[in-house]
């Protein structure tokens, strides 16, 4: 049985519009960050850029799923758990290549790209903040994803500062990139468990 708050969430056109805008912002900045990551050979920026692409996909799925039944939304949640694993796998592959040729990325474009990502994620989190207490787990997940990604961007900026002033090495960038991959893997586990619980409650 769907409660009154959850019903209002699925019928809220303003919510769907906000989530769609968030998806477009994530997709746009994926292109920016991926280009910079490729140019300077940054593992952390690569991990974060793929995370932007994953967030865009997740939010587009949420836009569609908000109009579906509770059972269908739970199934989408399980699919999202698999999607969340993709950035981690891609990051591990990139980190392995970087490990064989450990060249430090240029700290200036690294920090500028991360600051731009921080601005995008804070904007998305602000837009989603009014919906963070809705009963639907998909909407809450969108807000938490934007908020947590902002913390990852701060970590990338710190890695750039360490590379510029303390340790001219590829390791600060690689460590942050691998940490982002681990966070995504843990998020996949949490989303899967929450979706399974919702599915059992819906059937």
Backbone torsions as a table, in degrees:
resi	resn	phi	psi	omega
1	UNK	NA	133.5	-178.7
2	UNK	-92.2	130.7	-179.2
3	UNK	-79.7	170.8	-174.3
4	UNK	-62.6	-40.5	-179.0
5	UNK	-65.4	-40.2	-179.1
6	UNK	-68.2	-37.0	178.9
7	UNK	-62.5	-43.3	-178.8
8	UNK	-65.6	-32.0	178.9
9	UNK	-64.5	-43.4	-176.9
10	UNK	-70.3	-22.5	-178.3
11	UNK	-99.3	8.7	-174.3
12	UNK	-89.6	103.5	-179.5
13	UNK	-67.0	-29.7	178.6
14	UNK	-64.7	-40.8	177.7
15	UNK	-61.7	-46.4	-179.8
16	UNK	-62.5	-37.9	178.9
17	UNK	-65.3	-43.4	179.6
18	UNK	-63.5	-45.3	-179.6
19	UNK	-63.9	-35.9	178.3
20	UNK	-66.6	-42.0	177.4
21	UNK	-63.3	-41.5	177.3
22	UNK	-59.9	-41.0	178.2
23	UNK	-61.3	-43.1	-179.5
24	UNK	-66.4	-39.8	177.8
25	UNK	-62.6	-42.5	178.8
26	UNK	-64.3	-41.3	-179.6
27	UNK	-65.5	-41.6	-179.5
28	UNK	-64.3	-44.4	-176.3
29	UNK	-77.4	-20.0	171.6
30	UNK	-56.0	-45.7	-179.5
31	UNK	-61.6	-41.3	179.8
32	UNK	-64.4	-51.9	-173.6
33	UNK	-69.8	-36.4	179.0
34	UNK	-64.3	-40.1	179.3
35	UNK	-63.5	-43.4	179.3
36	UNK	-67.0	-42.9	179.9
37	UNK	-59.8	-41.7	179.5
38	UNK	-67.8	-38.8	-177.3
39	UNK	-68.4	-37.9	-175.3
40	UNK	-105.6	-2.4	178.5
41	UNK	68.3	47.0	-177.0
42	UNK	-101.0	123.0	177.4
43	UNK	-70.4	-42.7	-177.1
44	UNK	-66.4	-41.7	177.2
45	UNK	-66.7	-37.4	177.1
46	UNK	-61.8	-46.5	178.9
47	UNK	-59.5	-42.2	-178.2
48	UNK	-71.4	-34.7	179.4
49	UNK	-67.3	-42.5	177.1
50	UNK	-65.0	-32.7	176.3
51	UNK	-65.0	-37.4	174.7
52	UNK	-61.0	-42.7	179.3
53	UNK	-64.6	-41.9	178.0
54	UNK	-63.3	-41.9	179.0
55	UNK	-63.8	-39.2	177.3
56	UNK	-61.6	-43.9	179.5
57	UNK	-63.8	-44.3	-179.6
58	UNK	-61.3	-45.2	-177.7
59	UNK	-68.8	-34.8	175.5
60	UNK	-65.7	-38.2	175.8
61	UNK	-65.6	-37.6	178.9
62	UNK	-63.9	-40.8	178.3
63	UNK	-55.9	-44.8	179.1
64	UNK	-71.2	-43.5	-173.3
65	UNK	-69.2	-23.6	-179.5
66	UNK	-61.7	-23.0	-179.6
67	UNK	-94.2	1.2	-177.2
68	UNK	-95.1	174.4	177.4
69	UNK	-72.0	164.7	179.7
70	UNK	-60.3	-37.7	179.4
71	UNK	-65.3	-43.2	179.8
72	UNK	-66.2	-38.3	178.1
73	UNK	-64.4	-36.4	177.6
74	UNK	-65.3	-38.5	178.2
75	UNK	-66.7	-37.9	175.5
76	UNK	-62.0	-40.4	178.0
77	UNK	-57.3	-39.8	178.0
78	UNK	-67.0	-37.3	176.6
79	UNK	-66.1	-37.7	178.7
80	UNK	-63.2	-33.0	178.4
81	UNK	-60.8	-39.5	177.7
82	UNK	-68.3	-39.8	179.3
83	UNK	-61.7	-37.3	-178.8
84	UNK	-63.8	-20.6	179.5
85	UNK	-78.0	-21.5	-174.6
86	UNK	-61.3	-47.7	179.3
87	UNK	-59.5	-37.9	-179.7
88	UNK	-64.4	-43.3	179.5
89	UNK	-64.8	-43.7	179.6
90	UNK	-63.6	-37.7	179.8
91	UNK	-67.5	-41.5	178.1
92	UNK	-60.3	-40.2	178.5
93	UNK	-64.2	-44.4	179.1
94	UNK	-65.5	-41.9	-179.9
95	UNK	-63.5	-36.0	178.7
96	UNK	-62.9	-43.1	177.5
97	UNK	-65.0	-38.1	179.0
98	UNK	-69.2	-33.2	179.1
99	UNK	-62.3	-34.3	179.7
100	UNK	-76.3	-25.6	176.7
101	UNK	-133.0	75.4	-171.9
102	UNK	-76.6	79.5	177.6
103	UNK	-103.6	129.8	-179.0
104	UNK	-67.2	135.2	176.1
105	UNK	-71.5	155.2	176.8
106	UNK	-63.6	118.7	-173.9
107	UNK	-67.0	-27.1	-177.8
108	UNK	-67.8	-56.8	177.0
109	UNK	-64.0	-28.8	177.0
110	UNK	-61.4	-48.6	-178.7
111	UNK	-70.2	-38.2	179.6
112	UNK	-65.2	-42.6	178.3
113	UNK	-64.6	-39.5	179.3
114	UNK	-67.5	-37.4	177.0
115	UNK	-65.7	-39.0	175.5
116	UNK	-62.6	-42.2	177.8
117	UNK	-63.4	-39.0	178.1
118	UNK	-61.2	-43.1	179.4
119	UNK	-62.1	-42.6	179.5
120	UNK	-64.0	-46.9	-177.3
121	UNK	-66.9	-37.4	176.9
122	UNK	-66.2	-37.8	176.1
123	UNK	-61.8	-45.2	179.4
124	UNK	-64.3	-43.5	179.8
125	UNK	-62.8	-39.7	178.5
126	UNK	-63.8	-42.2	179.7
127	UNK	-65.0	-35.1	-176.8
128	UNK	-89.2	-10.5	-172.1
129	UNK	-59.1	-37.1	-176.8
130	UNK	-68.4	-16.9	-178.9
131	UNK	-104.9	3.1	-171.5
132	UNK	-67.1	-18.5	-179.6
133	UNK	-100.1	9.7	175.7
134	UNK	-64.4	154.1	-176.1
135	UNK	-70.7	-25.4	-177.9
136	UNK	-71.3	129.2	-176.7
137	UNK	-70.1	-27.3	-179.2
138	UNK	-64.3	-44.3	179.5
139	UNK	-65.2	-42.8	178.2
140	UNK	-61.9	-38.5	179.7
141	UNK	-63.5	-37.9	179.4
142	UNK	-63.0	-43.9	178.6
143	UNK	-64.6	-47.6	-178.1
144	UNK	-63.7	-35.3	178.9
145	UNK	-63.1	-46.3	179.6
146	UNK	-64.3	-40.8	-179.6
147	UNK	-66.0	-46.0	-179.0
148	UNK	-67.2	-35.1	177.3
149	UNK	-63.3	-32.5	177.6
150	UNK	-62.8	-39.0	176.5
151	UNK	-63.6	-38.4	177.9
152	UNK	-63.2	-38.4	179.0
153	UNK	-64.4	-38.5	176.2
154	UNK	-61.6	-41.1	179.0
155	UNK	-62.8	-37.4	178.2
156	UNK	-65.7	-42.1	177.4
157	UNK	-60.3	-43.5	178.1
158	UNK	-62.2	-39.4	177.2
159	UNK	-62.2	-39.5	178.3
160	UNK	-64.4	-41.2	179.4
161	UNK	-65.9	-41.2	177.3
162	UNK	-62.6	-42.0	179.5
163	UNK	-64.8	-37.8	-176.8
164	UNK	-74.9	-37.9	-168.5
165	UNK	-117.2	-19.3	-173.9
166	UNK	-119.8	-42.4	-170.6
167	UNK	-146.0	97.3	-178.3
168	UNK	-77.8	83.1	-174.5
169	UNK	-147.6	161.1	175.9
170	UNK	-78.5	-13.5	-172.2
171	UNK	-66.5	-41.3	177.9
172	UNK	-57.1	-43.4	178.6
173	UNK	-64.6	-43.8	-178.8
174	UNK	-66.3	-40.6	-179.4
175	UNK	-61.9	-45.3	179.0
176	UNK	-64.9	-41.4	178.8
177	UNK	-60.5	-43.9	179.1
178	UNK	-68.5	-34.3	176.4
179	UNK	-63.9	-40.6	176.8
180	UNK	-61.7	-40.6	178.5
181	UNK	-62.3	-40.9	179.2
182	UNK	-66.1	-40.0	178.0
183	UNK	-62.0	-41.9	178.6
184	UNK	-64.2	-38.2	178.5
185	UNK	-64.8	-41.4	178.5
186	UNK	-67.5	-36.9	177.5
187	UNK	-63.6	-38.8	177.8
188	UNK	-60.2	-42.3	178.7
189	UNK	-62.8	-44.2	-178.4
190	UNK	-65.9	-41.7	179.8
191	UNK	-65.0	-40.9	179.2
192	UNK	-61.5	-46.2	-179.1
193	UNK	-64.8	-41.2	179.3
194	UNK	-65.9	-41.0	-179.5
195	UNK	-66.2	-39.9	177.9
196	UNK	-62.7	-40.9	179.0
197	UNK	-64.3	-43.3	179.0
198	UNK	-65.8	-36.8	-179.9
199	UNK	-65.0	-42.6	179.3
200	UNK	-64.2	-36.5	-179.4
201	UNK	-72.9	-26.3	-175.1
202	UNK	-84.4	-28.2	-175.7
203	UNK	-89.3	NA	NA
